[in-house]
Amino acid sequence: MYLKKQNFIIETLLTALIIGALSLLPLLEKSVSTALLIIVALAQFLSFWHGRRAGYIFLLIALSINLGYGYLARHSTPSPLGLFNTLALSGVLIYLGGTLKSFRQHQLEKVMVRYRKGSEKRSLLNRISRAQQDIIKELEERVTRLKTSPSIMFDQIRDIDCLDSSQSLSRLLHSIAHFTEAEALSLWVYDKGDNCLKLKMQWGDEKREGRKESLGLKDSIEGWVFRNNKLFTMRMILDYENLEKLNSEHCIVSCPVVVDNQTWGVISIDSLPFIKYSEYTENIAQIIISLAQPALKKALDFEALLLGEEHNEDTGLPQFTQLYRILDQQRFDETAGFNSCSLILFEFMSFERLREEIGRERTLSLQAELMKEIADSSGTSAEIFHYREEERMALFIPYLDYDGCSLFCLETLEMINNKKWTIKEESIAPEVNLGYASSGTSEKMDPDDLIKRAEYLLEIQKI
């Protein structure tokens, strides 16, 4: 225990008075045996190391043995005055020894307190230093990533742009995880039938057992994000009590996914290293989702087409879904090599005007008639398809390389320019833009790449 100043003064005064009184006793007039002096000395030594209790116990036991042995062996007893002097002196010395022990412990405790405080301070400084180093490292990594992020992000977004919705969504989650370093992500999509959000896809190692496959719109963070079309972050719990009640402790950041100006779903970051949680992470997730929305819309539209009809009810020609299947099936030959094939896209620029004048069905029939003439002029087994929008058509020509496709497009444009339609006794020449791409010779492309190349050439003609 700690010595207090008041007790120290009282004990000092009492000790001085006792020693002064003992100095008046005739101790030196009576001889004291050497054994008793040794006992007194050892009792004081024990009180210094183990406390007053140990000194008094040792003194009583040792004196009892010494006096008992002297009485039984020699039938001798010490004089009462000598015994009193010995006990009085021993008591004072033992008390002083115990006081010295308490003082020594007090000093040791003060040293230990200073050492403990110093150790805690150094430990705190070490933790702060490590945290600062982690922050500096994170900032350095961000600066380094800024130099390469645009090109990497461009490649990531380009990979997302495919017609397979499952593959597109998987690449989207992978891209978010790559730039945010999230450990687990989940994608929730609105189900109109059950009026709730359902788990569509997960990414990461944390596959939570017993996790709900559906979430209510009013009793979950994801539902709040979907209803309000706003970003959620853990920091918002400090400001909004309703969000604190909805929080299930597994949602760190949630971003809405908008398609056609409507909230389609919600992407949640379920697990994220603490050092990575920042506004940078929130912003980069929103940027990736925003950039991927056009590609995601295209994939979802294609998925909707797959669930629809395979042939156009007005012209009887196959729809775009059939075209994609043909491209995928015939890109390899029997030796697993790429077949030579070409894809030509036609966009009828006067479609809207003709539809107003002669109607939609008649306009589609005229387009189909022109496409059949073009297919017959190719001299091969070319196939005609409707392509996405009604004003676009597609022509697939197998075993035609890039050079042959370029020449065929020039001949086709010449034929279209010479083509005349007589509508309501008025001669009309169709206005058509072409976009084409080939695969299998100098460049081998997948169906997605082939379509993108042809669409690119078609779009740049409008600039």
C-alpha positions as CSV (number, residue, x, y, z in Angstrom):
1,M,0.0,0.0,0.0
2,Y,1.0,3.6,-0.4
3,L,2.4,5.6,2.6
4,K,0.5,8.7,3.4
5,K,2.3,11.8,4.6
6,Q,0.1,12.0,7.8
7,N,0.8,8.4,8.9
8,F,4.5,8.8,8.2
9,I,4.8,11.9,10.5
10,I,2.8,10.1,13.3
11,E,4.9,7.0,13.1
12,T,8.1,9.0,13.1
13,L,7.0,10.9,16.3
14,L,5.8,7.8,18.1
15,T,9.1,6.0,17.2
16,A,11.1,8.9,18.5
17,L,9.2,8.9,21.8
18,I,9.5,5.2,22.3
19,I,13.3,5.1,21.5
20,G,13.7,8.1,23.8
21,A,11.9,6.3,26.6
22,L,13.9,3.1,26.0
23,S,17.1,5.0,26.2
24,L,16.3,5.7,29.9
25,L,16.0,2.0,30.7
26,P,19.0,0.4,32.5
27,L,19.6,-1.9,29.4
28,L,23.4,-1.5,29.6
29,E,23.4,-2.3,33.3
30,K,22.2,-5.9,32.7
31,S,24.0,-8.3,30.4
32,V,22.0,-9.8,27.6
33,S,23.0,-13.1,26.1
34,T,24.4,-13.4,22.6
35,A,21.6,-15.8,21.5
36,L,18.9,-13.2,22.4
37,L,20.8,-10.5,20.4
38,I,20.9,-12.9,17.4
39,I,17.2,-13.6,17.7
40,V,16.4,-9.8,17.9
41,A,18.6,-9.1,14.8
42,L,17.1,-11.9,12.8
43,A,13.6,-10.8,13.7
44,Q,14.3,-7.3,12.5
45,F,15.8,-8.7,9.3
46,L,12.6,-10.8,8.7
47,S,10.4,-7.8,9.4
48,F,12.4,-5.8,6.8
49,W,11.8,-8.4,4.1
50,H,8.5,-10.0,5.0
51,G,6.8,-7.4,7.2
52,R,6.0,-6.9,10.9
53,R,3.9,-10.0,11.2
54,A,6.7,-12.3,10.2
55,G,9.1,-10.5,12.6
56,Y,6.8,-10.9,15.6
57,I,6.0,-14.5,14.9
58,F,9.7,-15.3,14.5
59,L,10.5,-13.5,17.8
60,L,7.8,-15.2,19.8
61,I,8.8,-18.7,18.5
62,A,12.5,-18.2,18.8
63,L,12.3,-16.7,22.4
64,S,10.0,-19.5,23.4
65,I,12.5,-22.1,22.2
66,N,15.4,-20.3,23.8
67,L,13.8,-19.7,27.2
68,G,12.2,-23.1,27.3
69,Y,15.5,-24.9,26.5
70,G,17.3,-22.7,29.1
71,Y,14.8,-23.5,31.8
72,L,14.7,-27.2,31.1
73,A,18.4,-27.8,30.5
74,R,20.0,-25.4,32.9
75,H,17.1,-24.4,35.2
76,S,17.9,-20.8,34.5
77,T,15.7,-17.9,33.7
78,P,16.6,-14.4,32.5
79,S,16.0,-11.5,34.8
80,P,12.6,-9.8,34.3
81,L,14.2,-6.5,33.6
82,G,16.5,-7.9,30.9
83,L,13.7,-9.8,29.3
84,F,11.5,-6.7,29.3
85,N,14.3,-4.7,27.7
86,T,14.9,-7.3,25.1
87,L,11.2,-7.6,24.2
88,A,10.8,-3.8,24.1
89,L,13.8,-3.3,21.9
90,S,12.8,-6.2,19.6
91,G,9.3,-4.8,19.2
92,V,10.6,-1.4,18.2
93,L,13.1,-2.8,15.8
94,I,10.6,-5.1,14.2
95,Y,8.2,-2.2,13.8
96,L,10.9,-0.1,12.2
97,G,11.8,-3.0,9.9
98,G,8.2,-3.3,8.8
99,T,8.0,0.4,8.2
100,L,11.1,0.2,6.0
101,K,9.5,-2.7,4.1
102,S,6.4,-0.6,3.5
103,F,8.5,2.3,2.3
104,R,10.5,0.0,0.0
105,Q,7.3,-1.4,-1.4
106,H,5.9,2.1,-1.9
107,Q,8.9,3.1,-3.8
108,L,8.8,0.0,-6.0
109,E,5.1,0.6,-6.7
110,K,5.8,4.1,-7.7
111,V,8.5,2.8,-10.1
112,M,6.1,0.2,-11.5
113,V,3.4,2.8,-12.0
114,R,5.8,5.0,-13.9
115,Y,7.0,2.1,-15.9
116,R,3.4,0.9,-16.6
117,K,2.4,4.4,-17.7
118,G,5.5,4.7,-19.8
119,S,4.8,1.3,-21.3
120,E,1.2,2.2,-22.1
121,K,2.3,5.4,-23.6
122,R,4.9,3.7,-25.8
123,S,2.3,1.1,-26.8
124,L,-0.2,3.8,-27.7
125,L,2.5,5.7,-29.7
126,N,3.4,2.4,-31.5
127,R,-0.3,1.8,-32.4
128,I,-0.6,5.4,-33.7
129,S,2.6,5.0,-35.6
130,R,1.4,1.8,-37.2
131,A,-1.9,3.4,-38.1
132,Q,-0.2,6.3,-39.6
133,Q,2.0,4.0,-41.6
134,D,-1.0,2.1,-42.9
135,I,-2.7,5.4,-43.9
136,I,0.5,6.6,-45.6
137,K,0.7,3.3,-47.4
138,E,-2.9,3.5,-48.5
139,L,-2.5,7.0,-49.8
140,E,0.7,6.0,-51.7
141,E,-1.2,3.1,-53.2
142,R,-4.1,5.4,-54.2
143,V,-1.6,7.8,-55.9
144,T,0.0,4.8,-57.7
145,R,-3.4,3.5,-58.8
146,L,-4.4,6.9,-60.2
147,K,-1.7,6.5,-62.8
148,T,-3.1,3.1,-64.1
149,S,-6.7,3.2,-62.9
150,P,-8.2,4.9,-66.1
151,S,-6.8,2.2,-68.4
152,I,-7.7,-0.6,-66.0
153,M,-11.1,0.7,-65.4
154,F,-11.7,1.1,-69.2
155,D,-10.8,-2.6,-69.7
156,Q,-13.0,-3.6,-66.8
157,I,-16.0,-1.7,-68.1
158,R,-15.4,-3.1,-71.6
159,D,-15.5,-6.6,-70.2
160,I,-18.8,-5.9,-68.5
161,D,-20.2,-5.0,-71.9
162,C,-21.5,-8.4,-73.0
163,L,-24.9,-9.8,-73.8
164,D,-24.8,-12.5,-71.1
165,S,-26.4,-10.8,-68.1
166,S,-25.0,-13.3,-65.6
167,Q,-21.5,-12.8,-66.9
168,S,-22.0,-9.0,-67.1
169,L,-23.1,-8.8,-63.4
170,S,-20.3,-11.1,-62.3
171,R,-17.7,-8.9,-64.0
172,L,-19.4,-5.8,-62.4
173,L,-19.0,-7.2,-58.9
174,H,-15.5,-8.3,-59.7
175,S,-14.6,-4.8,-60.9
176,I,-16.0,-3.2,-57.7
177,A,-14.1,-5.6,-55.6
178,H,-10.9,-4.9,-57.5
179,F,-11.0,-1.2,-57.0
180,T,-12.4,-1.1,-53.5
181,E,-10.6,-4.3,-52.3
182,A,-13.9,-5.4,-50.8
183,E,-13.9,-9.0,-49.4
184,A,-17.6,-9.8,-50.0
185,L,-20.3,-8.3,-52.2
186,S,-23.9,-9.0,-52.8
187,L,-26.4,-8.0,-55.5
188,W,-30.1,-7.6,-54.7
189,V,-32.8,-7.3,-57.4
190,Y,-36.4,-6.2,-57.0
191,D,-39.1,-8.9,-57.3
192,K,-42.4,-7.4,-58.3
193,G,-44.4,-10.5,-57.5
194,D,-43.3,-10.7,-53.8
195,N,-42.6,-6.9,-53.5
196,C,-39.2,-7.5,-52.0
197,L,-35.5,-7.7,-52.8
198,K,-34.0,-11.1,-53.7
199,L,-30.4,-12.1,-53.6
200,K,-29.3,-12.5,-57.2
201,M,-25.5,-12.9,-56.9
202,Q,-22.7,-13.0,-54.3
203,W,-19.0,-12.4,-54.6
204,G,-16.3,-13.2,-52.1
205,D,-15.3,-15.7,-49.5
206,E,-18.0,-14.9,-46.9
207,K,-20.9,-17.0,-47.9
208,R,-23.1,-16.5,-44.8
209,E,-24.9,-19.6,-43.7
210,G,-28.5,-19.1,-43.0
211,R,-28.5,-15.8,-44.7
212,K,-31.9,-14.6,-46.0
213,E,-32.5,-14.9,-49.7
214,S,-35.0,-12.0,-49.6
215,L,-35.2,-8.7,-47.9
216,G,-38.2,-6.5,-47.2
217,L,-38.3,-3.0,-48.6
218,K,-39.1,-1.3,-45.3
219,D,-37.1,-3.4,-42.8
220,S,-33.6,-3.6,-44.4
221,I,-30.9,-1.2,-45.4
222,E,-31.0,-2.5,-49.0
223,G,-34.7,-1.8,-49.1
224,W,-34.1,1.8,-47.9
225,V,-31.5,2.3,-50.6
226,F,-33.8,0.9,-53.3
227,R,-36.8,3.0,-52.2
228,N,-34.8,6.2,-51.9
229,N,-32.3,5.7,-54.7
230,K,-29.5,6.9,-52.4
231,L,-26.2,5.7,-51.3
232,F,-25.9,4.2,-47.8
233,T,-22.7,4.2,-45.8
234,M,-22.1,3.2,-42.2
235,R,-21.4,6.8,-41.2
236,M,-25.1,7.6,-41.8
237,I,-26.1,5.5,-38.8
238,L,-24.7,8.2,-36.5
239,D,-27.1,10.8,-38.0
240,Y,-30.2,8.7,-38.7
241,E,-31.9,6.7,-36.0
242,N,-34.2,4.9,-38.5
243,L,-31.1,3.5,-40.3
244,E,-29.6,2.4,-37.0
245,K,-32.7,0.3,-36.4
246,L,-32.5,-1.2,-39.9
247,N,-28.8,-2.0,-39.8
248,S,-28.0,-5.7,-39.6
249,E,-24.3,-5.2,-39.2
250,H,-23.4,-6.8,-42.5
251,C,-23.9,-3.8,-44.8
252,I,-21.0,-1.3,-45.0
253,V,-21.8,0.5,-48.2
254,S,-24.9,0.0,-50.5
255,C,-25.3,1.6,-53.9
256,P,-28.4,1.7,-56.1
257,V,-28.2,0.3,-59.6
258,V,-30.3,2.4,-62.0
259,V,-31.4,1.1,-65.4
260,D,-33.6,3.2,-67.7
261,N,-33.8,5.9,-65.1
262,Q,-35.4,3.4,-62.6
263,T,-33.8,1.7,-59.6
264,W,-33.2,-1.9,-60.8
265,G,-31.3,-3.3,-57.8
266,V,-28.8,-2.7,-55.0
267,I,-25.1,-3.7,-54.7
268,S,-23.9,-4.0,-51.1
269,I,-20.3,-4.2,-49.8
270,D,-20.7,-6.7,-47.0
271,S,-17.0,-7.0,-45.9
272,L,-14.3,-4.4,-46.2
273,P,-10.9,-3.9,-44.5
274,F,-11.2,-1.0,-42.0
275,I,-8.3,0.9,-43.7
276,K,-10.2,0.8,-47.0
277,Y,-13.4,2.4,-45.6
278,S,-13.4,6.0,-46.9
279,E,-15.2,8.4,-49.2
280,Y,-12.8,7.2,-51.9
281,T,-14.2,3.7,-51.7
282,E,-17.8,5.0,-51.8
283,N,-17.1,7.3,-54.8
284,I,-15.2,4.6,-56.8
285,A,-18.1,2.1,-56.3
286,Q,-20.6,4.6,-57.5
287,I,-18.5,5.5,-60.5
288,I,-18.1,1.9,-61.6
289,I,-21.8,1.2,-61.3
290,S,-22.6,4.4,-63.2
291,L,-20.2,3.6,-66.0
292,A,-21.5,0.0,-66.3
293,Q,-25.2,1.0,-66.5
294,P,-25.3,1.2,-70.3
295,A,-23.7,-2.2,-70.7
296,L,-25.9,-3.6,-68.1
297,K,-29.0,-2.3,-69.8
298,K,-27.9,-3.9,-73.0
299,A,-27.4,-7.3,-71.3
300,L,-30.8,-7.1,-69.5
301,D,-32.5,-6.1,-72.8
302,F,-31.0,-9.1,-74.5
303,E,-32.1,-11.3,-71.6
304,A,-35.6,-10.0,-72.1
305,L,-35.4,-10.8,-75.8
306,L,-34.4,-14.3,-75.0
307,L,-37.6,-14.7,-73.1
308,G,-39.6,-13.3,-76.0
309,E,-40.5,-14.5,-79.5
310,E,-37.9,-15.9,-81.9
311,H,-39.4,-14.5,-85.1
312,N,-41.0,-11.2,-86.1
313,E,-44.7,-11.5,-86.4
314,D,-44.9,-9.1,-89.4
315,T,-42.1,-10.3,-91.6
316,G,-41.5,-13.8,-90.3
317,L,-37.8,-13.1,-90.2
318,P,-35.8,-14.3,-87.1
319,Q,-35.1,-11.9,-84.3
320,F,-31.8,-10.7,-82.8
321,T,-31.7,-13.6,-80.4
322,Q,-31.4,-16.1,-83.3
323,L,-28.6,-14.0,-84.8
324,Y,-26.5,-14.2,-81.6
325,R,-27.0,-18.0,-81.4
326,I,-25.9,-18.4,-85.0
327,L,-22.8,-16.3,-84.4
328,D,-21.9,-18.4,-81.3
329,Q,-22.6,-21.7,-83.0
330,Q,-20.8,-21.2,-86.3
331,R,-17.6,-19.3,-85.1
332,F,-15.7,-22.6,-84.8
333,D,-15.1,-25.2,-87.5
334,E,-14.6,-29.0,-87.1
335,T,-11.0,-28.5,-86.1
336,A,-11.9,-26.0,-83.4
337,G,-10.5,-23.2,-85.5
338,F,-12.3,-19.9,-86.1
339,N,-14.6,-19.9,-89.2
340,S,-14.5,-16.9,-91.5
341,C,-17.7,-15.0,-91.3
342,S,-19.0,-11.5,-91.7
343,L,-21.8,-9.5,-90.0
344,I,-23.4,-6.5,-91.8
345,L,-25.8,-4.1,-90.0
346,F,-28.3,-2.0,-91.9
347,E,-30.0,1.1,-90.4
348,F,-32.8,2.6,-92.4
349,M,-32.6,6.3,-91.7
350,S,-36.0,7.1,-93.3
351,F,-37.9,4.5,-91.1
352,E,-39.7,7.0,-88.9
353,R,-40.9,9.1,-91.9
354,L,-42.1,6.0,-93.8
355,R,-43.8,4.6,-90.8
356,E,-45.9,7.8,-90.5
357,E,-46.7,7.7,-94.2
358,I,-47.5,4.1,-94.9
359,G,-47.6,2.4,-91.5
360,R,-45.3,0.2,-89.5
361,E,-46.2,-3.1,-91.1
362,R,-45.7,-1.9,-94.6
363,T,-42.4,-0.3,-93.8
364,L,-41.1,-3.5,-92.2
365,S,-42.2,-5.4,-95.3
366,L,-40.3,-3.1,-97.6
367,Q,-37.2,-3.4,-95.4
368,A,-37.5,-7.2,-95.5
369,E,-37.9,-7.1,-99.3
370,L,-34.8,-5.0,-99.8
371,M,-32.8,-7.3,-97.4
372,K,-33.9,-10.4,-99.4
373,E,-32.6,-8.8,-102.6
374,I,-29.3,-8.0,-100.9
375,A,-29.0,-11.6,-99.5
376,D,-29.7,-13.1,-103.0
377,S,-27.0,-10.9,-104.5
378,S,-24.4,-12.2,-102.2
379,G,-24.4,-15.6,-104.0
380,T,-24.0,-17.4,-100.6
381,S,-26.2,-18.8,-97.9
382,A,-26.6,-15.4,-96.3
383,E,-29.2,-15.1,-93.5
384,I,-31.4,-12.1,-92.6
385,F,-32.3,-11.0,-89.0
386,H,-34.1,-8.2,-87.3
387,Y,-31.6,-6.3,-85.1
388,R,-32.6,-4.8,-81.8
389,E,-34.5,-1.7,-83.0
390,E,-37.1,-1.9,-85.7
391,E,-35.2,0.4,-88.1
392,R,-32.2,-2.0,-88.1
393,M,-31.6,-5.3,-89.9
394,A,-28.6,-7.6,-89.9
395,L,-27.1,-9.9,-92.6
396,F,-24.9,-12.9,-91.6
397,I,-22.7,-14.2,-94.3
398,P,-20.6,-17.3,-93.5
399,Y,-17.2,-18.0,-95.0
400,L,-16.7,-14.4,-96.0
401,D,-13.5,-12.6,-94.9
402,Y,-12.9,-8.9,-94.3
403,D,-11.8,-8.1,-97.9
404,G,-14.7,-9.9,-99.4
405,C,-17.1,-8.2,-96.9
406,S,-15.7,-4.7,-97.8
407,L,-16.2,-5.3,-101.5
408,F,-19.7,-6.7,-100.9
409,C,-20.7,-3.6,-98.8
410,L,-19.6,-1.3,-101.6
411,E,-21.7,-3.2,-104.1
412,T,-24.6,-3.3,-101.7
413,L,-24.5,0.5,-101.3
414,E,-24.6,0.9,-105.0
415,M,-27.6,-1.4,-105.3
416,I,-29.5,0.4,-102.5
417,N,-28.9,3.8,-104.2
418,N,-30.3,2.4,-107.4
419,K,-33.3,0.9,-105.6
420,K,-36.6,2.9,-106.0
421,W,-39.8,2.4,-104.1
422,T,-43.0,3.8,-105.4
423,I,-45.2,4.9,-102.5
424,K,-48.4,6.8,-103.2
425,E,-47.2,7.4,-106.8
426,E,-44.0,8.9,-105.4
427,S,-40.6,7.4,-106.1
428,I,-38.5,7.1,-102.9
429,A,-34.9,6.0,-102.6
430,P,-34.1,4.4,-99.2
431,E,-31.4,6.0,-97.0
432,V,-29.3,3.3,-95.4
433,N,-26.2,3.3,-93.2
434,L,-23.9,0.2,-93.1
435,G,-21.7,-1.2,-90.4
436,Y,-19.7,-4.4,-90.8
437,A,-17.2,-6.7,-89.1
438,S,-15.4,-9.9,-90.1
439,S,-13.8,-12.7,-88.1
440,G,-11.6,-15.7,-88.8
441,T,-8.8,-14.5,-91.0
442,S,-6.4,-11.8,-89.7
443,E,-8.5,-11.2,-86.6
444,K,-10.5,-13.7,-84.6
445,M,-13.4,-12.3,-82.6
446,D,-16.1,-13.6,-80.3
447,P,-19.7,-12.8,-81.1
448,D,-19.7,-9.9,-78.6
449,D,-16.6,-8.4,-80.2
450,L,-18.0,-8.9,-83.7
451,I,-21.2,-7.1,-82.8
452,K,-19.4,-4.2,-81.1
453,R,-17.2,-3.7,-84.1
454,A,-20.1,-3.6,-86.5
455,E,-22.1,-1.2,-84.2
456,Y,-19.1,1.1,-83.9
457,L,-18.8,1.5,-87.7
458,L,-22.5,2.1,-87.9
459,E,-22.5,4.8,-85.2
460,I,-19.5,6.8,-86.5
461,Q,-21.4,7.4,-89.7
462,K,-23.8,9.6,-87.8
463,I,-21.1,11.9,-86.6
